[in-house]
Amino acid sequence: MSVELSRPGRGSVPIHVVDRAGFAAARDRLDDTQRRWLATQAFAGAADSHVLMPAGDGGLAAVWAGVHAADHPWALAALPRALPAGRYHLGEGGLTMDAAAAAMSWELGSYHFDQYRKAPREAATLHLAPGDAARRGLLIANVVAATRDLVNTPAEHLGPAELAEAVRLVAKQHGATFRQVVGDKLLAAGFPAIHAVGRAATREPRLIELDWGSPKHPKLVLVGKGVCFDSGGLDIKSADGMRLMKKDMGGAAHALGLAQLVMAMKLPVRLQLLIPAVENAIAGNAFRPGDVFRTRKGLHIEIGNTDAEGRVILCDALAYGAEGKPALMIDMATLTGAARIALGPQLPALFCRDMAMARDLVDRGLALLDPLWHLPLWAPYHRAIESDIADIVNTGKGGLGGAITAALFLEDFVPADLPWLHLDLFAWNDAARPGRPVGGEAQALRTLLAWLEERFARPA
């Protein structure tokens, strides 16, 4: 951990944080030598820039760092691996940083997926005064890092069993109940769609479940798509299309991350986490285009394309989650390329029946710089997923509105009176930004946590 909640000791270097608007006033409080040095370095408080202020003995006297704002969630993310290794603390020469933003941005600025290769250089350490805000920032950073680690781990080392073990460890940490239904037992337990998708893999499919909280509290169900690798099945993907399919369990990683936050913050809810975990493989017993399967809900699905497998495994989990009559159900999935074409990699698509709820989430995400974007559950498009021989088909006609038709498919398995959110995520950074290296990413977790904290607020 590169953030320590403690007082800075001897040798700790101050970091003076400024923005462009306040830079001139902060600079004018310095002596002539220091002002000339900042001018020589062309430092003017631009976000994600910094300058090292030398001491008379040749050491490091201070750091001046530019930020967008004192509460910007990525304010300090450019510093930990850019500064000389050592110990630092926030100085008093500029802005007073928001402690949660400082802790989260510094910790995630230090993030490196090191399972197979060490970081090229050591991250600097930041001392922050202990407090609830700093602890919250660290909690969120650690959950984001854990989510990224799961998405970044290759399928060879993260199959359905390993994903279940990750959930079991989280359950143990928080005193939650863990169970899983594995392999052919899925059929007896009433999860035929999950079994159909995962039956061709040598690693058995499963439904993973975590339960936590008091029965007297409203029930919150989180569902995450856990396709640990997606070959496309018999409708096999191209080489380029398959290259990043280790991340097709990104929805499961997000659902587990949000569950961790809910439990760590002790929200007054009865939490149920459901992860259908499979590998979509090719073998003689693989499910086929044209096959029809009965689902847990009783609806029959025609398989139009085996590469639209995520919605097939989700439908059994959604139906099961709805049986407990929750106050809210949220599913998260790396579901469609159509959502990425519509919104790009940084904006998860949000589907919600309640327009006011959707607008609240979008506004909250924009305010927290953890965005998502509302797409419609446009009922007339349901015609595109209506089958001639079954209740529904898992692919739309013609490919238009693919993210919407996928969401409409899921909606058929969610009772009309149940508040429900569906997030179609990318779970990946395709370009590096401070604190957000190329690779697995956690999206909208901060927004969802803040929204859930308000929705399930503790009684006064």
Wavefront OBJ file of the C-alpha trace (Angstrom):
o trace
v 0.000 0.000 0.000
v 1.484 3.344 -1.030
v -0.761 5.479 1.217
v -0.089 5.391 4.957
v -2.582 6.921 7.358
v -0.070 8.381 9.773
v 1.797 11.550 10.573
v 4.765 12.246 8.304
v 8.143 11.503 9.866
v 11.484 13.174 9.403
v 12.584 13.312 5.815
v 9.035 13.431 4.423
v 8.795 15.914 1.529
v 5.830 18.311 1.292
v 3.687 18.372 -1.842
v 2.053 21.749 -2.454
v -1.051 21.285 -4.569
v -2.390 24.067 -6.792
v -4.757 24.524 -9.695
v -4.354 27.002 -12.531
v -6.711 29.516 -10.932
v -4.876 29.595 -7.613
v -1.329 29.166 -8.834
v -0.414 32.858 -9.084
v -1.459 33.591 -5.495
v 0.463 30.577 -4.187
v 3.547 31.482 -6.234
v 3.565 35.057 -4.978
v 4.018 33.820 -1.414
v 7.373 32.257 -2.347
v 10.787 33.931 -2.309
v 12.469 35.169 -5.484
v 14.620 32.073 -5.957
v 11.678 29.719 -5.732
v 9.575 31.816 -8.091
v 12.378 31.869 -10.660
v 12.733 28.093 -10.385
v 9.035 27.531 -11.095
v 9.272 29.897 -14.067
v 12.362 28.082 -15.364
v 10.438 24.807 -15.208
v 7.437 26.433 -16.966
v 5.185 25.231 -14.155
v 1.830 27.011 -14.051
v -0.404 24.612 -12.105
v -1.646 22.567 -15.071
v -3.384 19.363 -14.029
v -1.167 16.276 -13.855
v 2.021 18.355 -13.983
v 4.599 18.730 -11.233
v 7.971 20.240 -10.509
v 10.654 19.265 -7.979
v 11.892 22.138 -5.807
v 15.557 21.619 -4.880
v 16.979 22.273 -1.437
v 20.207 24.186 -0.869
v 22.045 20.960 0.024
v 21.124 19.297 -3.240
v 18.222 17.336 -1.771
v 14.515 17.665 -2.478
v 12.854 20.516 -0.600
v 9.294 20.231 -1.947
v 7.080 19.201 -4.832
v 4.618 21.498 -6.550
v 1.786 19.625 -8.241
v -1.044 20.814 -10.471
v -4.563 19.393 -10.222
v -7.942 19.963 -11.826
v -9.498 20.547 -8.393
v -8.894 19.691 -4.752
v -11.617 17.020 -4.832
v -10.864 15.608 -8.274
v -10.875 11.797 -7.976
v -7.653 11.452 -9.987
v -5.951 14.566 -8.599
v -2.675 12.985 -7.462
v -2.672 9.905 -9.678
v 0.193 11.121 -11.890
v 2.629 11.441 -8.963
v 3.362 8.125 -7.207
v 5.379 6.572 -10.018
v 6.773 9.857 -11.328
v 8.292 11.185 -8.093
v 11.555 9.872 -6.661
v 10.905 6.943 -4.350
v 10.473 8.190 -0.811
v 7.973 9.599 1.664
v 5.746 12.596 1.043
v 2.925 14.504 2.715
v 0.521 17.241 1.639
v 1.976 20.694 2.262
v 0.231 23.929 3.126
v 1.456 26.064 0.243
v -1.608 25.588 -1.952
v -5.013 23.916 -1.943
v -6.348 21.847 0.928
v -6.900 18.448 -0.662
v -10.011 16.362 -0.143
v -8.745 13.404 1.883
v -10.796 10.757 0.070
v -9.667 12.013 -3.335
v -6.051 12.231 -2.182
v -6.053 8.684 -0.816
v -7.833 7.106 -3.777
v -5.919 8.924 -6.488
v -2.505 8.279 -4.927
v -3.207 4.604 -4.263
v -4.515 4.004 -7.785
v -1.692 6.068 -9.236
v 0.541 3.379 -7.719
v -1.449 0.506 -9.259
v 0.428 -2.045 -11.314
v -0.745 -5.566 -12.194
v 2.269 -7.409 -10.865
v 1.242 -11.066 -11.006
v 3.727 -11.766 -13.793
v 5.992 -8.711 -13.974
v 7.126 -6.300 -11.297
v 6.562 -2.575 -11.673
v 9.474 -0.854 -13.447
v 9.992 1.444 -10.440
v 8.910 1.726 -6.838
v 5.948 3.952 -6.061
v 6.402 6.845 -3.668
v 4.574 6.771 -0.319
v 2.086 9.415 0.796
v 1.356 10.071 4.474
v -2.199 11.225 5.166
v -3.826 12.109 8.462
v -6.088 9.254 9.612
v -9.798 9.902 9.185
v -13.015 8.493 7.765
v -12.624 10.267 4.420
v -9.104 8.963 3.857
v -10.154 5.454 4.871
v -13.063 5.597 2.416
v -10.725 6.663 -0.373
v -8.385 3.782 0.411
v -11.266 1.300 0.574
v -12.516 2.324 -2.853
v -8.992 2.224 -4.281
v -8.390 -1.273 -2.948
v -11.688 -2.558 -4.372
v -10.954 -0.946 -7.747
v -7.508 -2.560 -7.729
v -8.985 -5.967 -6.869
v -11.542 -5.592 -9.674
v -8.790 -4.682 -12.125
v -6.685 -7.645 -11.004
v -9.514 -10.086 -11.715
v -10.115 -8.632 -15.179
v -6.381 -8.604 -15.963
v -5.774 -12.218 -14.946
v -5.545 -14.542 -17.971
v -8.164 -17.244 -18.367
v -5.521 -19.934 -17.801
v -5.334 -18.769 -14.193
v -8.919 -17.534 -13.725
v -11.563 -20.025 -14.707
v -14.952 -20.581 -13.078
v -13.414 -22.386 -10.081
v -10.870 -19.625 -9.451
v -13.569 -16.966 -9.757
v -15.603 -18.886 -7.182
v -12.587 -18.951 -4.877
v -12.255 -15.163 -5.167
v -15.896 -14.829 -4.063
v -15.373 -17.322 -1.228
v -12.452 -15.298 0.132
v -14.510 -12.089 0.076
v -17.381 -13.881 1.812
v -15.015 -15.111 4.531
v -13.597 -11.613 5.013
v -17.048 -10.140 5.647
v -18.753 -13.014 7.428
v -21.022 -13.765 4.465
v -22.411 -17.133 3.382
v -20.909 -18.712 0.256
v -22.186 -21.528 -1.891
v -21.987 -22.733 -5.475
v -23.864 -25.116 -7.741
v -21.411 -26.878 -10.058
v -21.543 -28.875 -13.289
v -24.472 -31.190 -13.940
v -25.972 -30.235 -10.565
v -27.042 -27.031 -12.318
v -29.689 -29.033 -14.160
v -31.164 -30.497 -10.991
v -31.052 -27.098 -9.289
v -32.941 -25.384 -12.105
v -30.204 -23.521 -13.997
v -30.337 -25.153 -17.444
v -29.248 -22.097 -19.447
v -26.034 -21.687 -17.441
v -25.310 -25.387 -17.913
v -25.964 -25.258 -21.665
v -23.442 -22.490 -22.268
v -20.714 -23.946 -20.059
v -21.078 -27.679 -20.651
v -18.482 -27.923 -23.449
v -15.596 -26.633 -21.326
v -13.313 -28.926 -19.336
v -13.751 -26.474 -16.442
v -17.244 -26.974 -15.068
v -19.845 -24.166 -15.182
v -21.358 -22.996 -11.926
v -23.637 -20.522 -10.212
v -21.762 -18.718 -7.443
v -23.736 -17.158 -4.589
v -22.843 -14.907 -1.652
v -25.422 -13.870 0.965
v -24.900 -11.243 3.663
v -26.917 -8.986 5.954
v -29.919 -9.025 8.224
v -33.234 -10.532 7.054
v -35.007 -7.436 8.394
v -33.347 -5.197 5.797
v -34.479 -4.685 2.172
v -32.966 -7.155 -0.253
v -30.383 -6.050 -2.825
v -29.444 -8.507 -5.579
v -26.250 -8.031 -7.611
v -25.712 -10.189 -10.699
v -22.461 -10.319 -12.662
v -21.682 -12.028 -15.967
v -18.829 -14.473 -15.355
v -17.725 -15.720 -18.772
v -14.119 -16.473 -17.895
v -13.192 -16.886 -21.535
v -15.340 -16.470 -24.611
v -14.244 -18.233 -27.777
v -17.609 -17.419 -29.297
v -18.527 -21.098 -29.208
v -19.409 -22.755 -32.504
v -19.994 -19.250 -33.915
v -16.306 -18.735 -33.240
v -14.828 -15.273 -32.883
v -12.019 -13.970 -35.072
v -8.500 -13.928 -33.628
v -8.764 -10.184 -32.979
v -12.208 -10.593 -31.423
v -10.957 -13.307 -29.087
v -7.783 -11.512 -27.961
v -9.279 -9.714 -24.948
v -11.907 -12.275 -24.005
v -10.219 -12.982 -20.676
v -12.100 -9.820 -19.659
v -15.539 -11.256 -20.432
v -15.958 -11.893 -16.704
v -15.674 -8.134 -16.094
v -19.307 -7.934 -15.000
v -18.664 -10.567 -12.325
v -15.601 -8.651 -11.128
v -17.693 -5.484 -10.890
v -20.548 -7.192 -9.058
v -18.069 -8.666 -6.572
v -16.403 -5.269 -6.142
v -19.721 -3.535 -5.482
v -20.652 -6.293 -3.023
v -17.367 -5.686 -1.179
v -18.151 -1.985 -0.899
v -21.704 -2.639 0.308
v -20.439 -4.983 3.019
v -17.464 -2.850 4.045
v -19.713 0.211 4.390
v -22.244 -1.935 6.278
v -25.204 -0.722 4.240
v -28.523 -1.766 5.812
v -29.394 -4.274 3.102
v -29.758 -8.020 2.746
v -27.253 -8.666 -0.031
v -27.354 -11.498 -2.525
v -24.529 -11.713 -5.074
v -25.058 -14.086 -8.014
v -22.387 -14.918 -10.579
v -23.076 -17.435 -13.352
v -19.524 -18.542 -14.220
v -18.692 -20.444 -17.410
v -16.182 -20.797 -20.194
v -17.749 -20.613 -23.660
v -15.774 -23.367 -25.344
v -15.942 -25.556 -28.450
v -16.384 -29.317 -28.194
v -18.662 -32.064 -29.446
v -21.234 -31.239 -26.782
v -21.193 -27.463 -27.285
v -24.539 -25.726 -27.599
v -25.417 -24.979 -31.210
v -27.073 -22.288 -33.308
v -30.714 -23.252 -33.637
v -30.870 -25.113 -30.325
v -33.742 -24.295 -27.955
v -33.380 -24.403 -24.170
v -35.903 -24.062 -21.393
v -34.749 -21.541 -18.782
v -35.304 -21.325 -15.043
v -38.201 -18.929 -15.598
v -39.861 -21.393 -17.977
v -39.314 -19.331 -21.118
v -37.728 -21.140 -24.056
v -34.683 -19.524 -25.695
v -33.702 -20.163 -29.290
v -29.963 -19.802 -29.887
v -29.435 -17.498 -32.837
v -25.698 -17.191 -32.221
v -23.504 -18.947 -29.650
v -21.415 -15.784 -29.295
v -24.357 -14.087 -27.551
v -23.886 -16.365 -24.557
v -23.718 -13.777 -21.783
v -27.420 -12.982 -21.856
v -28.187 -16.713 -21.822
v -26.364 -17.355 -18.537
v -27.652 -14.111 -17.027
v -31.285 -15.008 -17.619
v -31.179 -17.926 -15.167
v -29.400 -15.808 -12.542
v -31.837 -12.912 -12.959
v -34.831 -15.218 -12.646
v -33.354 -16.780 -9.506
v -32.551 -13.378 -7.982
v -36.076 -12.139 -8.677
v -37.585 -15.071 -6.778
v -36.524 -13.457 -3.493
v -38.602 -10.336 -4.322
v -35.719 -7.881 -3.803
v -36.114 -4.144 -3.380
v -33.572 -3.667 -6.172
v -31.655 -5.815 -8.653
v -28.558 -4.685 -10.536
v -26.785 -6.716 -13.200
v -23.414 -5.864 -14.702
v -21.985 -7.437 -17.824
v -19.496 -6.986 -20.633
v -22.432 -7.780 -22.839
v -22.292 -6.172 -26.283
v -19.892 -4.633 -28.726
v -22.840 -2.487 -29.798
v -22.654 -0.532 -26.521
v -18.977 0.210 -27.169
v -19.693 1.347 -30.713
v -22.435 3.659 -29.400
v -20.622 5.057 -26.349
v -16.946 4.143 -26.632
v -14.821 2.538 -23.905
v -15.280 5.088 -21.092
v -19.085 5.202 -20.846
v -20.930 2.130 -19.560
v -24.443 1.864 -20.966
v -27.196 2.075 -18.354
v -30.629 0.578 -18.942
v -33.412 1.316 -16.480
v -37.223 1.312 -16.638
v -37.506 4.388 -14.396
v -36.454 7.546 -16.255
v -36.063 9.603 -13.072
v -33.848 6.929 -11.538
v -31.730 6.764 -14.678
v -31.307 10.549 -14.801
v -30.298 10.593 -11.140
v -27.612 7.980 -11.803
v -26.313 9.766 -14.903
v -26.158 13.111 -13.070
v -24.446 11.507 -10.094
v -21.900 9.809 -12.322
v -21.067 13.070 -14.067
v -20.647 14.843 -10.727
v -18.357 12.093 -9.408
v -16.419 11.777 -12.693
v -17.400 8.107 -12.720
v -19.834 8.244 -15.622
v -22.437 6.022 -17.192
v -24.963 6.881 -19.882
v -28.624 6.057 -20.270
v -29.846 4.080 -23.280
v -33.541 3.246 -23.742
v -35.346 -0.032 -23.225
v -37.187 0.706 -26.466
v -40.103 -1.736 -26.474
v -40.786 -1.695 -30.263
v -37.323 -3.240 -30.801
v -38.457 -6.363 -28.956
v -39.764 -7.645 -32.291
v -36.135 -8.207 -33.289
v -35.694 -10.910 -30.628
v -38.970 -12.752 -31.143
v -38.523 -16.334 -32.321
v -40.679 -18.355 -34.711
v -40.251 -21.543 -32.654
v -39.521 -20.373 -29.076
v -40.436 -17.559 -26.723
v -37.341 -15.510 -27.515
v -34.106 -15.667 -29.528
v -30.756 -14.537 -28.159
v -29.788 -12.377 -31.153
v -31.525 -9.501 -32.867
v -32.269 -9.231 -36.541
v -29.797 -7.243 -38.618
v -27.541 -6.110 -35.777
v -29.111 -2.672 -35.359
v -29.635 -1.493 -31.779
v -27.729 -4.493 -30.455
v -27.179 -3.135 -26.935
v -30.907 -2.364 -26.661
v -32.107 -5.737 -27.900
v -29.705 -7.469 -25.494
v -31.143 -5.438 -22.618
v -34.689 -6.201 -23.766
v -33.794 -9.901 -23.758
v -32.718 -9.634 -20.104
v -35.817 -7.605 -19.242
v -38.006 -10.587 -20.155
v -36.561 -12.361 -17.105
v -37.115 -9.503 -14.638
v -40.630 -8.968 -13.173
v -42.227 -5.741 -14.370
v -42.644 -4.383 -10.835
v -39.026 -5.017 -9.772
v -36.662 -1.988 -9.804
v -33.784 -3.102 -12.021
v -30.596 -1.654 -13.472
v -28.584 -3.235 -16.285
v -25.059 -1.976 -16.956
v -23.317 -2.951 -20.205
v -19.625 -2.370 -19.404
v -16.316 -2.403 -21.253
v -14.252 -3.018 -18.062
v -11.060 -2.049 -19.866
v -8.822 0.952 -20.467
v -7.686 0.973 -24.084
v -5.430 3.996 -23.474
v -3.514 5.057 -20.375
v -4.469 8.042 -18.227
v -3.131 8.996 -14.776
v -4.130 6.251 -12.366
v -5.759 4.268 -15.161
v -3.206 2.132 -17.015
v -4.077 0.093 -20.074
v -5.896 -3.034 -18.922
v -8.763 -3.993 -16.684
v -10.847 -1.194 -15.190
v -13.631 -0.737 -12.666
v -16.379 1.488 -14.023
v -19.266 3.212 -12.200
v -18.538 1.556 -8.833
v -18.153 4.882 -7.030
v -21.368 6.155 -8.590
v -23.329 3.039 -7.686
v -22.005 3.041 -4.119
v -22.966 6.678 -3.543
v -26.410 6.049 -5.060
v -26.980 2.928 -2.949
v -25.883 4.747 0.208
v -28.592 7.331 -0.400
v -31.235 4.831 -1.503
v -30.658 2.586 1.513
v -29.783 5.314 4.006
v -29.699 4.280 7.646
v -32.597 5.632 9.718
v -31.709 8.797 11.633
l 1 2 3 4 5 6 7 8 9 10 11 12 13 14 15 16 17 18 19 20 21 22 23 24 25 26 27 28 29 30 31 32 33 34 35 36 37 38 39 40 41 42 43 44 45 46 47 48 49 50 51 52 53 54 55 56 57 58 59 60 61 62 63 64 65 66 67 68 69 70 71 72 73 74 75 76 77 78 79 80 81 82 83 84 85 86 87 88 89 90 91 92 93 94 95 96 97 98 99 100 101 102 103 104 105 106 107 108 109 110 111 112 113 114 115 116 117 118 119 120 121 122 123 124 125 126 127 128 129 130 131 132 133 134 135 136 137 138 139 140 141 142 143 144 145 146 147 148 149 150 151 152 153 154 155 156 157 158 159 160 161 162 163 164 165 166 167 168 169 170 171 172 173 174 175 176 177 178 179 180 181 182 183 184 185 186 187 188 189 190 191 192 193 194 195 196 197 198 199 200 201 202 203 204 205 206 207 208 209 210 211 212 213 214 215 216 217 218 219 220 221 222 223 224 225 226 227 228 229 230 231 232 233 234 235 236 237 238 239 240 241 242 243 244 245 246 247 248 249 250 251 252 253 254 255 256 257 258 259 260 261 262 263 264 265 266 267 268 269 270 271 272 273 274 275 276 277 278 279 280 281 282 283 284 285 286 287 288 289 290 291 292 293 294 295 296 297 298 299 300 301 302 303 304 305 306 307 308 309 310 311 312 313 314 315 316 317 318 319 320 321 322 323 324 325 326 327 328 329 330 331 332 333 334 335 336 337 338 339 340 341 342 343 344 345 346 347 348 349 350 351 352 353 354 355 356 357 358 359 360 361 362 363 364 365 366 367 368 369 370 371 372 373 374 375 376 377 378 379 380 381 382 383 384 385 386 387 388 389 390 391 392 393 394 395 396 397 398 399 400 401 402 403 404 405 406 407 408 409 410 411 412 413 414 415 416 417 418 419 420 421 422 423 424 425 426 427 428 429 430 431 432 433 434 435 436 437 438 439 440 441 442 443 444 445 446 447 448 449 450 451 452 453 454 455 456 457 458 459 460
